[in-house]
Amino acid sequence: MILVTGGTGFIGQALIHQLTLLGKPVRTLLRPSPTSPNLPRGVPVEAAVSSFRDERGLRAALKDVDVIFHLAGNERSSSKADLTSTDVEGTRLLVRAAVDAGVERIFYVSHLGADRASAYAVLKAKALAEGFIVSSGLDYTIFRTAVVYGPGDQFTTSLAKLLRLSPGFFILPGDGSTLIQPIWIDDLITCMILSLEENIAQNETLSVGGGEYLSFNTVVAGIQAALGIRRKELFLPPPYLRMLALFMEQVMPRFPVSIFWLDYLAADRTTALDTLPRIFGLIPARFHQHLDYLKPNQRNLQRRKK
């Protein structure tokens, strides 16, 4: 049995869908909530309801589990995020329960730039969580990923929403030259499953990204091209843009972009270009070739399918 935490999120849903297509028995851990969970539709997956602090609930969720894919995190909550409780302490409690339950291996999705000494909260929290996993005694694989994109992501989809809302101009942090290395969701999922099935990168931390380095300017231009719109680019120092984003979160409860993205863009977030071909035999997708899901006709088609 495979347990997936964060199974209702962007990466979690894609992973569960692929695991079940391969005939793997999957259970996802859901935190108690008054709202209905956003589980993948038409997919045979078990659900276990428990918080990380519920020791009895965790034991039940881990019954017969051999492998954990730990994807749960709180950064989507932006300025309201409790990274200590979810990302750090939650990982510590999950790992302790996994050791007691006899789990064989744990996979964890982290970020490029994760560092205990980082000035950025998300990157520090991810590094602390990694530390609990590495020191647990469990077999593990940690994927430090570049920004992941695809339908329903918190990157291209959120930027597209902002671009549509923008009144003729779009504000970019700094001079927009920060380099990122977007990785297509299907490529990341393929790496995770190959790592499981072929025992690749056991007890290793892998940095993975797409096949090209792109400036944030180039990424925004590609999204505009997919949307068929054009916005004038304005540049603002990151500290001022962060203040603006915090203000917008207060006046727009569903503001589409997390303030943590500004932290992510504070420095180049790249890794070796040959990791996927060299380790997984996979040629990564090119960014501009996989943005059709942002086009208006494609979004309407996806809504009808739902």
Phi, psi and omega in degrees: 000138178250128176257130177245120171267150185070029185289348178266358180275181184301305180289320182299316180296317180295321179294313180299317180302315183288321179298317181290327175298330179275003178082016180279138174285126187233138172234139177244144181266122180248135175282146178303133183205145177286347180260157180290137181289149180270066182285151175301135184275143177068025183239129181284091182228136174282155177233133174239129183257117179192146169273164178294336182275353181270096186299317180294317180297320178295319178300318179294318181295331184267003180299125179067013181275130178258327187225139175242133165253108185263104183243354185294139177197166187243010186290341177297339180282358175055233185294344178268004185292139173250081185293328181295314183290317186272301187286318186270293183295323178299319178294318179300315181291322178296315180297317179299317179293324180295320177298314180297327183275355179078026177298141185273324186207147178231136175250140182225136177257116181245196181238147166303136180093000178302130186199129179302330183266007183296146175280353183257128191302315183296315183293326176291316180297318179297319180294320178296319177297317177304319182299319178297321181291313183297322183271004186284335188093349176284149167294140186214160165220126179250126176258110170271107189260150164288179180300133183258134182231157180159177181303126179086010182286176176256016182244280183295320181296318179292318177297322178297319178297317179296319180297320178293325181282339186292135183276063177090350178219163181221131184267128178247149179285139179062229177253009177076009185268357179306133182269134173230171187223069188304137178244129181294137186305318182295327178293317178297315180298319178299317178298318181295318182287321175298321178299321178291308189284329183250010176056045180273139174061037176293133182058039177229156171251117183253134171263122184231144178205180179286190187264013181206147173269128181231138172288155178299326174304314182295320178298313180297320178297320179296321179292320177299319179297319179295324180281341183074031179231167178220126178239142175289135183270127174243148185243139183221137178304139184309319180299321178290322179293325177296317177299319178296318180296319178297320178296316182296327177297328180286323183268341177233094183305332180254034178305127194286344187246130177286145177296340180291339176295328178294323175296317182298326183272006182288341179210164176300135178240084183224164175216186182299140181284341188262009185298312183295313177296320186288318185266324186247357182064033187239127175272115185291151180292150174274140187303311187290345182274355187229043180244012182299332181295345178276343183292143184306318181294327179288321179296319179295323179294319180295321178297318180295324179294328180288000000 
